[in-house]
Amino acid sequence: MGKRWQHIRGALERRIRYKITRGGMLFTAGILAVSLAALISTNNLFFLIAAAMMATLLVSGLVSRLCLAALELDFLVPEHIPARRTVPGRLFVRNQKWVMPSFSIRVEGVRDDASPALKSGVYFPLIAARATLEETVEVRFPARGAYRENSFAFFTSFPFGFLEKSARVTLRREMIVYPSIDPQPGFDDLLAGIAGEIETHFRGLGRDFYRIRPYEALESARHLDWKASAHTGALQVREFAREQEQTVEIFLDRDIPHSLDDWFEHAVDCCAFLAWRLSSQGAAIHFRSNGFEFRQPEDGDIYAILKYLALVYPQSSNATEVPLDDTSYKIVFTPRARRFMEAGWTNANVLTPEVLPVPVRSPGATRPWA
């Protein structure tokens, strides 16, 4: 019963849709005019012309229907796809008919929030019988998440352009789309500030003496070298070599009220952006989020964090987790700053809705869990 229903559903989704073109409307008006003239004049010539015109219209519909018959489509994209970024995709169209070719076929993506958007349609003037044609296209996914049904449509108005016929095709293949890793308004300034704080945070964590250098604003006074300061007349700091790799601990709080769903999406994008940029700059990432924990590069590459962020959704939690590493630089995304401070995140850079406001939402953006 389940297979039969899937077959019926596939046939309905693949059904042919018709759209009368301007040329088709004019040709139909011509048929009506000739038929009316034949009835009024009872002239056999008008009857023959009207019959020929109607036969032409019927043949046009049959041929265009055969052109769309037995066409298969496949679509391949790169393994790693960020949202709202144009990536190359490979489109394969195969004509399974044994003898008859397909003429004047256009392939376009169905404009749907749950489907990828092609930058432009692909036109195939001829697809020979039993042939497979490949075309590289630019595709853009509007939001992060799992895309399980990607819809496309075949179009043709062959042979005379009286009717434009279309057939919808849905590919049931899961594609994981990461959050956007492109900078949004304020992200670059945030990254620059965090990079400076990380540099200051990790100075002097080692025990081996490295150098004496001038004191910088907001640095701790515990490494001041008073003898060198008195000699130079300016504050000097003893700097020690680093004994460990710089680790940035990022915590994404999923205990978000429904009213902050848009901010949660913005926080996920910012989290992905910071993780991607900091990882590319050589920092080790310790990512945590309400029971999930991943260390990069010890446990895997940065794409494992991006995949988690692609599918994450708000979830209530009873307890606030505590920091695990006292020496790491910490970034927390949460609207509940006080609870995290009480849990021990006193030295963390806490990004709340006030610090990280939500920009104007784009029309095509959707929530993956909605």
C-alpha positions as CSV (number, residue, x, y, z in Angstrom):
1,M,0.0,0.0,0.0
2,G,2.9,2.4,0.9
3,K,4.6,1.8,-2.5
4,R,1.4,2.3,-4.4
5,W,0.8,5.6,-2.6
6,Q,4.4,6.7,-3.4
7,H,3.9,5.8,-7.0
8,I,0.6,7.8,-7.2
9,R,2.2,10.8,-5.4
10,G,5.2,10.8,-7.8
11,A,2.8,10.7,-10.8
12,L,0.9,13.7,-9.4
13,E,4.0,15.7,-8.8
14,R,5.3,14.8,-12.3
15,R,2.0,15.8,-13.9
16,I,2.2,18.1,-16.9
17,R,1.2,21.7,-16.4
18,Y,0.1,23.8,-19.3
19,K,0.4,27.5,-20.0
20,I,-1.0,29.1,-23.1
21,T,1.5,31.5,-24.7
22,R,0.6,34.7,-26.5
23,G,1.2,32.9,-29.9
24,G,-1.2,30.2,-28.7
25,M,-3.9,32.6,-27.9
26,L,-3.6,34.3,-31.3
27,F,-3.6,30.9,-33.0
28,T,-6.7,29.9,-31.0
29,A,-8.4,33.1,-31.9
30,G,-7.6,32.4,-35.6
31,I,-9.2,28.9,-35.3
32,L,-12.4,30.4,-33.9
33,A,-12.5,33.1,-36.6
34,V,-12.0,30.5,-39.4
35,S,-14.5,28.2,-37.8
36,L,-17.1,31.0,-37.6
37,A,-16.5,31.9,-41.2
38,A,-16.9,28.3,-42.2
39,L,-20.3,28.1,-40.4
40,I,-21.5,31.4,-41.9
41,S,-20.4,30.8,-45.4
42,T,-20.7,27.0,-45.5
43,N,-17.5,27.0,-47.6
44,N,-15.7,23.7,-47.6
45,L,-12.3,25.5,-47.9
46,F,-12.8,27.2,-44.6
47,F,-13.8,23.9,-43.0
48,L,-10.5,22.3,-44.3
49,I,-8.4,25.2,-43.0
50,A,-10.1,25.1,-39.6
51,A,-9.5,21.3,-39.4
52,A,-5.9,21.7,-40.4
53,M,-5.4,24.4,-37.8
54,M,-7.0,22.2,-35.1
55,A,-4.9,19.3,-36.1
56,T,-1.8,21.4,-35.9
57,L,-2.7,22.4,-32.4
58,L,-3.3,18.8,-31.4
59,V,0.0,17.7,-32.9
60,S,1.9,20.5,-31.2
61,G,0.5,19.4,-27.8
62,L,1.4,15.7,-28.5
63,V,4.9,16.4,-29.6
64,S,5.7,18.7,-26.7
65,R,4.3,16.1,-24.3
66,L,6.6,13.5,-25.9
67,C,9.5,15.8,-25.5
68,L,9.0,15.9,-21.7
69,A,8.4,12.2,-21.4
70,A,11.1,9.9,-19.9
71,L,13.4,12.7,-18.9
72,E,15.5,12.1,-15.7
73,L,17.4,14.7,-13.7
74,D,20.2,14.5,-11.2
75,F,21.8,17.3,-9.3
76,L,25.2,17.2,-7.5
77,V,26.7,19.9,-5.3
78,P,30.0,20.1,-3.4
79,E,30.3,18.3,-0.1
80,H,30.5,21.5,2.0
81,I,27.9,24.2,1.3
82,P,27.4,27.4,3.3
83,A,24.0,29.1,3.1
84,R,23.5,32.3,1.1
85,R,26.6,31.7,-0.9
86,T,26.7,30.8,-4.6
87,V,28.3,27.5,-5.2
88,P,28.8,25.4,-8.4
89,G,26.5,22.5,-9.0
90,R,26.4,19.8,-11.7
91,L,23.1,19.2,-13.5
92,F,22.6,15.9,-15.4
93,V,19.6,15.4,-17.7
94,R,19.1,12.0,-19.3
95,N,16.6,11.1,-22.1
96,Q,15.5,7.5,-21.5
97,K,13.5,7.3,-24.7
98,W,14.8,4.6,-27.1
99,V,14.3,6.5,-30.4
100,M,12.8,10.0,-30.0
101,P,15.0,12.9,-29.0
102,S,13.8,15.8,-26.8
103,F,13.9,19.3,-28.3
104,S,14.1,22.7,-26.7
105,I,14.2,21.7,-23.0
106,R,14.7,24.3,-20.3
107,V,15.5,23.3,-16.7
108,E,14.8,25.7,-13.8
109,G,14.8,25.4,-10.0
110,V,11.3,25.7,-8.4
111,R,11.1,28.9,-6.4
112,D,10.5,27.5,-2.9
113,D,12.0,28.1,0.5
114,A,12.8,24.4,0.8
115,S,14.6,24.2,-2.6
116,P,17.9,25.6,-3.9
117,A,17.7,28.6,-6.2
118,L,19.5,28.4,-9.6
119,K,21.1,31.6,-10.7
120,S,19.7,31.0,-14.2
121,G,17.9,28.3,-16.0
122,V,19.7,25.8,-18.3
123,Y,18.7,25.4,-21.9
124,F,19.2,22.2,-23.9
125,P,18.3,22.6,-27.6
126,L,18.6,18.9,-28.2
127,I,18.8,15.8,-26.0
128,A,19.3,12.7,-28.1
129,A,17.7,9.4,-27.3
130,R,19.5,7.5,-24.5
131,A,21.9,10.4,-24.0
132,T,22.9,12.2,-20.8
133,L,23.9,15.9,-20.9
134,E,25.8,17.6,-18.1
135,E,25.8,21.3,-17.3
136,T,27.5,23.4,-14.6
137,V,25.2,25.8,-12.8
138,E,25.4,28.3,-10.0
139,V,23.2,27.4,-7.1
140,R,22.3,29.2,-3.9
141,F,20.7,27.8,-0.8
142,P,18.7,30.4,1.2
143,A,19.1,29.0,4.7
144,R,21.0,26.4,6.8
145,G,19.5,23.0,7.4
146,A,18.9,19.7,5.8
147,Y,17.4,19.9,2.3
148,R,15.7,16.6,1.7
149,E,13.4,17.5,-1.3
150,N,15.0,19.6,-4.0
151,S,12.5,20.5,-6.7
152,F,13.2,21.4,-10.4
153,A,11.0,21.7,-13.4
154,F,11.4,20.9,-17.1
155,F,9.9,23.4,-19.6
156,T,9.3,23.2,-23.3
157,S,7.2,25.1,-25.9
158,F,8.3,22.9,-28.8
159,P,7.4,22.8,-31.7
160,F,5.3,25.9,-32.5
161,G,5.3,27.7,-29.2
162,F,1.5,27.6,-28.7
163,L,1.7,26.0,-25.3
164,E,4.4,26.0,-22.7
165,K,4.4,22.7,-20.9
166,S,6.2,22.0,-17.6
167,A,6.9,18.9,-15.5
168,R,8.1,19.1,-11.9
169,V,10.8,16.8,-10.6
170,T,11.6,16.3,-6.9
171,L,15.0,14.8,-5.9
172,R,14.8,13.1,-2.5
173,R,18.4,13.4,-1.5
174,E,19.6,15.0,1.7
175,M,22.0,17.9,1.4
176,I,23.4,19.5,4.6
177,V,23.8,23.2,4.2
178,Y,26.0,25.0,6.8
179,P,25.1,28.4,8.3
180,S,26.4,31.4,6.4
181,I,30.1,32.0,7.1
182,D,30.2,35.3,5.2
183,P,30.4,38.4,7.4
184,Q,27.2,40.2,8.2
185,P,27.0,43.8,9.5
186,G,29.2,44.0,12.6
187,F,30.8,40.6,12.3
188,D,34.2,41.9,11.1
189,D,34.4,44.5,13.9
190,L,33.5,41.8,16.4
191,L,36.1,39.4,15.0
192,A,38.8,42.2,15.1
193,G,38.0,42.9,18.8
194,I,37.9,39.3,19.7
195,A,41.2,38.6,17.9
196,G,42.9,41.4,19.9
197,E,41.5,40.1,23.2
198,I,42.7,36.6,22.4
199,E,46.2,37.9,21.7
200,T,46.2,39.7,25.0
201,H,44.7,36.7,26.8
202,F,47.3,34.2,25.7
203,R,50.4,36.4,26.3
204,G,52.4,35.2,29.2
205,L,50.7,31.9,29.8
206,G,54.1,30.0,29.5
207,R,56.9,29.7,32.0
208,D,60.0,30.2,29.7
209,F,61.1,33.8,29.5
210,Y,60.7,35.2,26.0
211,R,61.4,39.0,26.0
212,I,60.8,42.3,27.7
213,R,58.4,44.6,25.9
214,P,56.5,47.8,26.5
215,Y,53.3,47.5,28.6
216,E,50.0,47.7,26.6
217,A,46.7,49.1,27.9
218,L,44.4,46.7,29.9
219,E,47.1,44.1,30.4
220,S,47.5,42.5,33.8
221,A,50.1,44.1,36.1
222,R,51.4,40.8,37.5
223,H,54.1,40.5,34.8
224,L,55.5,44.1,35.1
225,D,59.3,44.2,35.3
226,W,59.9,47.1,37.7
227,K,63.7,47.1,37.1
228,A,63.4,47.4,33.4
229,S,60.6,50.0,33.8
230,A,62.8,52.1,36.1
231,H,65.7,51.9,33.6
232,T,63.6,52.9,30.6
233,G,61.3,55.3,32.3
234,A,58.2,53.5,30.9
235,L,56.3,50.4,32.0
236,Q,57.8,47.2,30.7
237,V,56.4,43.7,30.8
238,R,58.1,40.3,31.0
239,E,56.6,38.1,28.3
240,F,56.9,34.3,28.4
241,A,56.8,31.8,25.6
242,R,53.6,30.0,25.0
243,E,53.6,26.4,26.0
244,Q,50.2,25.5,24.6
245,E,48.2,26.1,21.5
246,Q,45.7,28.9,21.6
247,T,42.2,27.4,22.4
248,V,39.0,29.4,22.0
249,E,36.0,27.9,23.8
250,I,32.7,28.8,22.1
251,F,29.5,28.0,23.9
252,L,26.1,28.3,22.1
253,D,23.2,28.4,24.5
254,R,20.2,26.6,23.1
255,D,17.8,27.5,26.0
256,I,16.2,30.3,24.0
257,P,12.7,31.6,24.4
258,H,10.4,31.5,21.4
259,S,10.5,35.3,21.2
260,L,14.2,35.2,20.4
261,D,14.1,32.7,17.6
262,D,15.4,35.3,15.1
263,W,18.2,36.2,17.4
264,F,19.1,32.5,17.7
265,E,19.4,32.2,14.0
266,H,21.6,35.3,13.9
267,A,23.7,33.9,16.8
268,V,24.2,30.6,14.9
269,D,25.5,32.5,11.8
270,C,27.8,34.6,14.0
271,C,29.0,31.4,15.8
272,A,29.8,29.7,12.5
273,F,31.5,32.8,11.2
274,L,33.8,33.1,14.2
275,A,34.6,29.4,14.4
276,W,35.5,29.4,10.7
277,R,37.6,32.5,10.8
278,L,39.4,31.6,14.1
279,S,40.1,28.1,12.9
280,S,41.6,29.4,9.6
281,Q,43.8,31.7,11.7
282,G,45.3,28.7,13.5
283,A,43.3,28.7,16.7
284,A,42.0,25.5,18.2
285,I,38.3,25.5,18.8
286,H,36.5,23.9,21.8
287,F,32.9,24.1,20.8
288,R,30.1,23.3,23.3
289,S,26.3,23.6,23.3
290,N,24.0,22.1,25.9
291,G,25.4,18.6,26.1
292,F,27.4,18.7,22.8
293,E,31.1,19.0,22.9
294,F,33.7,19.0,20.1
295,R,37.4,19.8,20.0
296,Q,39.0,20.9,16.8
297,P,41.4,19.6,15.6
298,E,41.6,16.8,18.2
299,D,38.2,15.3,17.4
300,G,38.0,16.3,13.7
301,D,38.0,19.3,11.4
302,I,35.9,22.5,11.5
303,Y,33.3,21.0,9.2
304,A,32.0,18.8,12.1
305,I,31.2,22.0,14.0
306,L,29.5,23.6,11.0
307,K,27.4,20.5,10.4
308,Y,26.2,20.6,14.0
309,L,25.3,24.3,13.6
310,A,23.5,23.5,10.4
311,L,21.0,21.3,12.2
312,V,20.9,22.8,15.7
313,Y,17.6,24.2,17.1
314,P,16.5,25.8,20.4
315,Q,16.0,23.4,23.3
316,S,15.2,24.1,26.9
317,S,17.7,23.2,29.6
318,N,17.5,23.0,33.4
319,A,21.1,23.6,34.3
320,T,23.8,25.9,33.1
321,E,27.1,24.2,32.1
322,V,30.3,25.4,33.7
323,P,33.6,26.2,31.8
324,L,36.0,23.3,31.5
325,D,39.3,25.1,30.7
326,D,40.6,28.0,32.8
327,T,43.3,28.9,30.3
328,S,41.1,29.1,27.2
329,Y,39.6,32.3,25.8
330,K,35.8,32.0,26.1
331,I,32.9,33.2,24.0
332,V,29.3,32.6,25.0
333,F,26.2,33.2,22.9
334,T,23.2,33.5,25.3
335,P,20.4,35.9,26.3
336,R,21.0,34.9,30.0
337,A,24.3,36.6,30.8
338,R,23.7,36.6,34.6
339,R,23.2,32.8,34.8
340,F,26.4,32.2,33.0
341,M,28.3,34.6,35.2
342,E,27.0,32.8,38.2
343,A,28.1,29.5,36.7
344,G,31.7,30.6,36.4
345,W,32.0,32.3,33.0
346,T,33.2,35.5,34.6
347,N,36.1,36.0,32.2
348,A,34.0,35.1,29.1
349,N,33.0,37.4,26.2
350,V,29.3,37.1,26.6
351,L,27.3,38.0,23.4
352,T,23.7,38.8,24.3
353,P,20.9,40.2,22.0
354,E,22.0,43.7,23.2
355,V,25.6,43.1,22.2
356,L,24.7,41.2,19.0
357,P,21.5,42.7,17.6
358,V,19.5,41.1,14.9
359,P,19.8,42.8,11.4
360,V,16.9,43.2,9.1
361,R,15.7,39.7,8.1
362,S,16.1,38.7,4.4
363,P,12.9,37.7,2.7
364,G,14.2,34.2,1.7
365,A,15.5,33.3,5.1
366,T,13.7,30.5,7.0
367,R,14.1,28.8,10.3
368,P,15.3,25.2,9.7
369,W,13.2,23.8,12.6
370,A,10.0,25.7,11.6
